[in-house]
Amino acid sequence: MTSQYAGLRALQEEFGDQGFNVLAFPCNQFGGQEPGTNVEILEFASSKYNVNFPMFAKINVNGDDAAPLFGWLRDNQVGEGENSDITWNFEKFLVDRSGQSVARWAPQTTPAEISEQLGTWL
């Protein structure tokens, strides 16, 4: 799924001038897919996918030590099956200009699919 970095970069390029921003939060809770340091993860995403959006420090998104932001996102946009847990890396959330969580997409939803829907909120 790391190829989604390229699609996220495209979303940033397409909608960035409308106030849209991609924010990436690496997480190693899913099959150990983000084992590197913050510097290594940024280097990988930058060199392989030319990311043009902020890559934050690696965090946990589920469990007792989940970052507060993701606790709030999970509580405000319940996932499939009424389960709020994040299921895998590249699960995506949309927060509008007023700070409301308005959408959540499964990890397999591509950035191209999201692009078709963004006009509703921008």
N, CA, C and O of each residue as an XYZ file, in Angstrom:
488
protein
N       0.797     -1.202      0.000
C       0.000      0.000      0.000
C       0.840      1.266      0.000
O       0.306      2.366     -0.135
N       2.158      1.117      0.151
C       2.979      2.338      0.175
C       2.883      3.107     -1.136
O       3.191      4.299     -1.178
N       2.456      2.434     -2.212
C       2.288      3.161     -3.473
C       1.221      4.243     -3.353
O       1.148      5.128     -4.205
N       0.387      4.189     -2.304
C      -0.609      5.237     -2.102
C       0.052      6.586     -1.804
O      -0.587      7.629     -1.945
N       1.314      6.573     -1.397
C       2.013      7.841     -1.203
C       1.962      8.682     -2.480
O       1.788      9.899     -2.415
N       2.114      8.042     -3.634
C       2.078      8.777     -4.903
C       0.696      9.391     -5.123
O       0.588     10.533     -5.569
N      -0.348      8.646     -4.815
C      -1.700      9.172     -4.950
C      -1.988     10.291     -3.968
O      -2.678     11.254     -4.303
N      -1.468     10.172     -2.765
C      -1.640     11.239     -1.782
C      -0.909     12.501     -2.223
O      -1.402     13.614     -2.037
N       0.274     12.316     -2.809
C       1.007     13.463     -3.363
C       0.157     14.142     -4.439
O       0.084     15.370     -4.490
N      -0.488     13.340     -5.304
C      -1.336     13.901     -6.358
C      -2.523     14.670     -5.771
O      -2.893     15.722     -6.292
N      -3.124     14.155     -4.692
C      -4.221     14.881     -4.030
C      -3.731     16.231     -3.516
O      -4.405     17.249     -3.673
N      -2.553     16.226     -2.901
C      -1.984     17.471     -2.385
C      -1.773     18.468     -3.519
O      -2.072     19.653     -3.370
N      -1.265     17.996     -4.640
C      -1.025     18.875     -5.780
C      -2.335     19.400     -6.363
O      -2.425     20.572     -6.728
N      -3.345     18.544     -6.451
C      -4.616     18.920     -7.066
C      -5.438     19.876     -6.204
O      -6.056     20.805     -6.724
N      -5.447     19.655     -4.894
C      -6.357     20.396     -4.025
C      -5.666     21.324     -3.014
O      -6.338     22.027     -2.260
N      -4.344     21.325     -2.999
C      -3.618     22.138     -2.029
C      -3.932     23.614     -2.095
O      -3.956     24.287     -1.064
N      -4.175     24.136     -3.296
C      -4.483     25.559     -3.421
C      -5.901     25.902     -2.957
O      -6.286     27.071     -2.933
N      -6.675     24.874     -2.588
C      -8.035     25.082     -2.070
C      -8.089     24.899     -0.548
O      -9.168     24.817      0.039
N      -6.921     24.838      0.075
C      -6.861     24.691      1.523
C      -6.805     23.254      1.998
O      -6.859     23.003      3.202
N      -6.700     22.313      1.090
C      -6.613     20.887      1.438
C      -5.169     20.530      1.747
O      -4.256     20.965      1.044
N      -4.956     19.741      2.795
C      -3.611     19.283      3.134
C      -3.631     17.824      3.543
O      -4.456     17.402      4.353
N      -2.722     17.066      2.981
C      -2.487     15.688      3.400
C      -1.541     15.747      4.592
O      -0.548     16.473      4.560
N      -1.840     14.995      5.634
C      -0.965     14.867      6.794
C      -0.735     13.382      7.013
O      -1.694     12.629      7.183
N       0.511     12.949      7.012
C       0.833     11.528      7.144
C       1.378     11.226      8.535
O       2.254     11.926      9.044
N       0.841     10.169      9.134
C       1.260      9.726     10.457
C       1.661      8.258     10.364
O       0.797      7.388     10.468
N       2.943      7.955     10.171
C       3.374      6.552     10.096
C       3.034      5.801     11.387
O       3.027      6.374     12.476
N       2.757      4.518     11.235
C       2.396      3.669     12.374
C       2.935      2.269     12.118
O       2.822      1.750     11.007
N       3.511      1.667     13.125
C       4.088      0.324     12.988
C       3.215     -0.751     13.641
O       3.687     -1.861     13.887
N       1.958     -0.436     13.921
C       1.068     -1.385     14.592
C       0.469     -2.430     13.651
O      -0.232     -3.329     14.116
N       0.716     -2.343     12.379
C       0.073     -3.217     11.402
C       1.115     -4.041     10.654
O       1.661     -3.599      9.643
N       1.380     -5.216     11.152
C       2.321     -6.110     10.493
C       3.745     -5.592     10.457
O       4.541     -6.052      9.638
N       4.087     -4.657     11.315
C       5.453     -4.132     11.349
C       5.859     -3.447     10.063
O       7.028     -3.504      9.681
N       4.920     -2.796      9.380
C       5.213     -2.190      8.081
C       6.007     -0.888      8.146
O       6.520     -0.435      7.123
N       6.116     -0.291      9.302
C       6.867      0.964      9.446
C       7.937      0.802     10.523
O       7.905      1.510     11.530
N       8.884     -0.120     10.329
C       9.848     -0.411     11.392
C      10.954      0.633     11.547
O      11.631      0.662     12.575
N      11.142      1.468     10.566
C      12.269      2.398     10.590
C      12.081      3.551     11.550
O      11.035      3.709     12.180
N      13.121      4.345     11.640
C      13.064      5.574     12.424
C      12.252      6.611     11.648
O      11.941      6.412     10.473
N      11.916      7.700     12.301
C      11.192      8.776     11.620
C      11.979      9.290     10.419
O      11.407      9.569      9.365
N      13.285      9.412     10.586
C      14.142      9.886      9.486
C      14.131      8.883      8.335
O      14.029      9.281      7.175
N      14.234      7.594      8.638
C      14.227      6.571      7.589
C      12.892      6.525      6.840
O      12.867      6.361      5.620
N      11.800      6.667      7.562
C      10.474      6.651      6.924
C      10.325      7.848      5.999
O       9.851      7.705      4.872
N      10.722      9.027      6.462
C      10.649     10.225      5.627
C      11.541     10.083      4.399
O      11.138     10.445      3.294
N      12.735      9.565      4.584
C      13.657      9.375      3.448
C      13.058      8.429      2.415
O      13.133      8.695      1.215
N      12.466      7.333      2.866
C      11.826      6.379      1.957
C      10.694      7.046      1.181
O      10.645      6.957     -0.046
N       9.780      7.718      1.896
C       8.630      8.339      1.242
C       9.064      9.459      0.297
O       8.462      9.656     -0.758
N      10.093     10.178      0.673
C      10.579     11.282     -0.158
C      11.320     10.784     -1.391
O      11.082     11.268     -2.497
N      12.210      9.827     -1.208
C      13.028      9.375     -2.338
C      12.239      8.495     -3.312
O      12.466      8.562     -4.520
N      11.333      7.689     -2.814
C      10.593      6.773     -3.691
C       9.314      7.389     -4.253
O       8.929      7.091     -5.384
N       8.644      8.257     -3.465
C       7.340      8.787     -3.876
C       7.279     10.305     -3.934
O       6.234     10.869     -4.258
N       8.389     10.976     -3.624
C       8.472     12.433     -3.718
C       7.323     13.118     -2.965
O       6.678     14.019     -3.500
N       7.076     12.691     -1.737
C       5.976     13.263     -0.965
C       6.151     14.773     -0.825
O       7.264     15.276     -0.674
N       5.040     15.470     -0.878
C       5.032     16.930     -0.805
C       4.115     17.405      0.322
O       3.556     18.500      0.265
N       3.974     16.574      1.331
C       3.107     16.878      2.465
C       3.830     16.478      3.745
O       4.781     15.698      3.697
N       3.392     17.001      4.886
C       4.072     16.701      6.148
C       3.997     15.220      6.531
O       2.944     14.589      6.453
N       5.133     14.700      6.939
C       5.234     13.345      7.497
C       5.574     13.541      8.970
O       6.667     13.990      9.313
N       4.630     13.200      9.826
C       4.827     13.378     11.255
C       5.592     12.202     11.850
O       5.849     11.213     11.163
N       5.948     12.306     13.106
C       6.643     11.222     13.803
C       5.730     10.004     13.888
O       4.505     10.124     13.915
N       6.349      8.846     13.928
C       5.620      7.585     14.035
C       4.824      7.573     15.343
O       5.322      7.971     16.396
N       3.569      7.104     15.247
C       2.678      7.073     16.401
C       1.930      5.753     16.460
O       2.012      4.941     15.538
N       1.206      5.543     17.540
C       0.237      4.453     17.634
C      -1.145      5.049     17.405
O      -1.430      6.164     17.842
N      -1.995      4.302     16.721
C      -3.331      4.792     16.396
C      -4.434      4.006     17.100
O      -5.584      4.444     17.122
N      -4.103      2.866     17.667
C      -5.049      2.029     18.405
C      -4.467      1.712     19.779
O      -3.262      1.824     20.001
N      -5.341      1.315     20.689
C      -4.883      0.873     22.000
C      -4.747      1.998     22.996
O      -5.053      3.156     22.715
N      -4.274      1.617     24.182
C      -4.171      2.558     25.295
C      -3.182      3.692     25.039
O      -3.336      4.785     25.584
N      -2.165      3.438     24.210
C      -1.169      4.478     23.950
C      -1.359      5.150     22.589
O      -0.418      5.708     22.026
N      -2.586      5.090     22.070
C      -2.888      5.750     20.799
C      -2.767      7.264     20.964
O      -3.100      7.817     22.012
N      -2.293      7.910     19.928
C      -2.218      9.370     19.921
C      -3.624      9.941     20.099
O      -4.568      9.436     19.490
N      -3.786     10.978     20.915
C      -5.114     11.556     21.157
C      -5.865     11.940     19.879
O      -7.083     11.776     19.808
N      -5.159     12.442     18.882
C      -5.808     12.797     17.621
C      -6.555     11.599     17.048
O      -7.686     11.729     16.581
N      -5.919     10.436     17.087
C      -6.556      9.266     16.490
C      -7.667      8.706     17.355
O      -8.595      8.085     16.836
N      -7.595      8.910     18.652
C      -8.731      8.575     19.503
C      -9.942      9.411     19.112
O     -11.054      8.895     19.006
N      -9.720     10.707     18.898
C     -10.793     11.605     18.487
C     -11.327     11.218     17.104
O     -12.540     11.158     16.905
N     -10.435     10.958     16.156
C     -10.878     10.572     14.813
C     -11.693      9.279     14.858
O     -12.748      9.185     14.231
N     -11.205      8.294     15.595
C     -11.926      7.011     15.695
C     -13.308      7.218     16.311
O     -14.288      6.630     15.853
N     -13.388      8.045     17.340
C     -14.665      8.281     18.014
C     -15.659      9.036     17.130
O     -16.869      8.851     17.257
N     -15.152      9.879     16.240
C     -16.027     10.712     15.415
C     -16.349     10.135     14.048
O     -17.270     10.608     13.383
N     -15.624      9.142     13.623
C     -15.903      8.482     12.344
C     -15.719      6.987     12.544
O     -14.637      6.447     12.313
N     -16.778      6.329     12.972
C     -16.706      4.885     13.222
C     -16.479      4.165     11.901
O     -17.072      4.521     10.883
N     -15.621      3.155     11.920
C     -15.314      2.391     10.717
C     -16.371      1.361     10.396
O     -17.456      1.360     10.978
N     -16.047      0.494      9.473
C     -16.977     -0.544      9.050
C     -17.323     -1.460     10.209
O     -16.481     -1.745     11.061
N     -18.561     -1.918     10.236
C     -19.000     -2.836     11.276
C     -19.116     -2.196     12.642
O     -19.069     -2.885     13.660
N     -19.267     -0.877     12.671
C     -19.398     -0.143     13.933
C     -18.164     -0.274     14.819
O     -18.246     -0.056     16.028
N     -17.042     -0.620     14.243
C     -15.787     -0.738     14.976
C     -14.981      0.522     14.722
O     -14.765      0.905     13.572
N     -14.544      1.157     15.776
C     -13.803      2.397     15.575
C     -12.312      2.173     15.358
O     -11.619      3.088     14.913
N     -11.794      0.972     15.662
C     -10.362      0.744     15.497
C      -9.923      0.960     14.054
O     -10.652      0.659     13.109
N      -8.739      1.479     13.914
C      -8.131      1.623     12.600
C      -7.631      0.247     12.193
O      -6.984     -0.444     12.979
N      -7.932     -0.146     10.966
C      -7.691     -1.519     10.547
C      -6.322     -1.768      9.928
O      -5.825     -2.893      9.976
N      -5.703     -0.743      9.349
C      -4.409     -0.937      8.685
C      -3.855      0.428      8.313
O      -4.578      1.424      8.322
N      -2.567      0.469      7.984
C      -1.967      1.710      7.491
C      -2.736      2.202      6.263
O      -3.346      1.415      5.540
N      -2.694      3.474      6.052
C      -3.339      4.174      4.940
C      -4.852      4.246      5.072
O      -5.548      4.474      4.082
N      -5.374      4.055      6.285
C      -6.763      4.435      6.535
C      -6.763      5.960      6.533
O      -5.842      6.588      7.054
N      -7.801      6.549      5.945
C      -7.777      7.989      5.708
C      -8.990      8.666      6.338
O     -10.088      8.112      6.360
N      -8.768      9.872      6.848
C      -9.823     10.682      7.458
C      -9.807     12.052      6.802
O      -8.764     12.540      6.369
N     -10.988     12.664      6.737
C     -11.091     14.034      6.246
C     -11.675     14.897      7.355
O     -12.745     14.611      7.891
N     -10.950     15.958      7.688
C     -11.399     16.935      8.668
C     -11.638     18.227      7.900
O     -10.764     18.687      7.164
N     -12.827     18.815      8.071
C     -13.147     20.021      7.305
C     -12.539     21.269      7.938
O     -11.878     21.193      8.973
N     -12.766     22.397      7.316
C     -12.170     23.669      7.748
C     -12.594     24.087      9.154
O     -11.879     24.832      9.824
N     -13.756     23.610      9.601
C     -14.217     23.974     10.942
C     -13.751     22.986     12.003
O     -14.113     23.111     13.173
N     -12.944     21.996     11.597
C     -12.401     21.034     12.541
C     -13.288     19.838     12.808
O     -13.073     19.103     13.773
N     -14.288     19.636     11.958
C     -15.175     18.488     12.108
C     -14.670     17.320     11.263
O     -14.287     17.501     10.107
N     -14.674     16.149     11.836
C     -14.333     14.939     11.086
C     -15.545     14.577     10.242
O     -16.618     14.301     10.778
N     -15.377     14.577      8.918
C     -16.529     14.403      8.032
C     -16.500     13.134      7.189
O     -17.520     12.763      6.609
N     -15.359     12.463      7.107
C     -15.300     11.256      6.284
C     -14.165     10.358      6.747
O     -13.186     10.805      7.345
N     -14.333      9.068      6.449
C     -13.315      8.063      6.756
C     -13.327      7.057      5.621
O     -14.383      6.612      5.171
N     -12.126      6.708      5.165
C     -11.999      5.748      4.087
C     -11.107      4.586      4.514
O     -10.113      4.774      5.215
N     -11.475      3.402      4.087
C     -10.711      2.190      4.378
C      -9.338      2.261      3.716
O      -9.151      3.003      2.751
N      -8.380      1.495      4.227
C      -7.030      1.533      3.663
C      -6.977      1.234      2.167
O      -6.163      1.817      1.450
N      -7.828      0.340      1.692
C      -7.774     -0.028      0.279
C      -8.417      1.018     -0.638
O      -8.277      0.924     -1.857
N      -9.118      2.011     -0.079
C      -9.656      3.100     -0.889
C      -8.493      3.933     -1.393
O      -7.680      4.417     -0.605
N      -8.412      4.098     -2.689
C      -7.273      4.809     -3.264
C      -7.469      6.317     -3.196
O      -8.600      6.800     -3.150
N      -6.377      7.051     -3.189
C      -6.491      8.503     -3.251
C      -7.262      8.974     -4.494
O      -7.953      9.991     -4.430
N      -7.160      8.264     -5.609
C      -7.918      8.638     -6.814
C      -9.421      8.552     -6.556
O     -10.183      9.398     -7.024
N      -9.845      7.539     -5.818
C     -11.265      7.408     -5.478
C     -11.702      8.552     -4.560
O     -12.819      9.056     -4.679
N     -10.832      8.952     -3.658
C     -11.142     10.059     -2.752
C     -11.221     11.364     -3.529
O     -12.057     12.214     -3.224
N     -10.371     11.533     -4.518
C     -10.349     12.751     -5.322
C     -11.714     13.033     -5.918
O     -12.133     14.188     -5.985
N     -12.412     11.998     -6.352
C     -13.731     12.145     -6.950
C     -14.755     12.702     -5.962
O     -15.741     13.317     -6.369
N     -14.522     12.488     -4.666
C     -15.466     12.899     -3.634
C     -15.101     14.219     -2.960
O     -15.951     14.825     -2.308
N     -13.890     14.667     -3.099
C     -13.431     15.835     -2.323
C     -14.192     17.121     -2.639
O     -14.351     17.970     -1.762
N     -14.654     17.275     -3.854
C     -15.386     18.477     -4.209
C     -16.595     18.723     -3.322
O     -17.033     19.864     -3.175
N     -17.135     17.677     -2.734
C     -18.276     17.789     -1.836
C     -17.927     18.610     -0.611
O     -18.781     19.316     -0.075
N     -16.683     18.528     -0.163
C     -16.278     19.178      1.087
C     -15.424     20.415      0.898
O     -15.312     21.225      1.819
N     -14.816     20.589     -0.273
C     -13.915     21.740     -0.463
C     -14.639     22.946     -1.016
O     -14.024     23.991     -1.231
